[in-house]
């Protein structure tokens, strides 16, 4: 998928979304060979959120 979107959230909102995504995927293995692509994509989004949350907290 090449289309991207940009979403603006407060740090609190981003952390809440991140936690929800983590909860949704915690029952799946971390082995990418037997994990659904949807879960892999969600985990990539979690990493992106983590990086952006960390950056925002450094600026405070």
N, C-alpha and C positions, 0 to 999 in steps of 0.2 A: 504494500500500500504506500503510495508516494504522497498522498495528500496529508497535510498536517494542520493541526489547529493550535491556537495559543489560548490559554485560559489563565485569567488572573485570579488568584486566591490570596487570602490573608494567610499568614504562617499557620494560624490555628486551623483554618479550613484545609490547608494542604496536609497538615498532620492528621486530621480526621479522615480525609480521603485516603491517605497512605495507609492508615491503620485498617480501614475497611477493605482495601485491596489486599493487604497482607492476610487478613482474616479469611477472605474469600479464597485465597490460594494456598493456605497453610496445610491443607490435607493432601496436596500433591507432592510427588517426589521432585527432587532437584535434578534428576537425570533427564536431560533434554531429549534423549532418544525415546522416552516413553511418556513424556509429559505433553498434554495438548498445547498446540500453538497459542491458543488464547491465553493460557497460563504463562507461557514464556513472554508474550507481549505485555501482559499485566505486570510481570516482574521487572521488565525493562522500564515500565512507567514508574514503578516503585523506586527504582534506582534513580531515575531522573528527579522524582519528587524529593528523595533524600538529599541529593546534591543541591537542589535549589533551596530547600529548607535550611541546610547547613550554611549556605552562602548568605541567606537572609539573616540568620542568627548572628553571623560574624559581623554584619553591618550594624547591628543594634548596639 
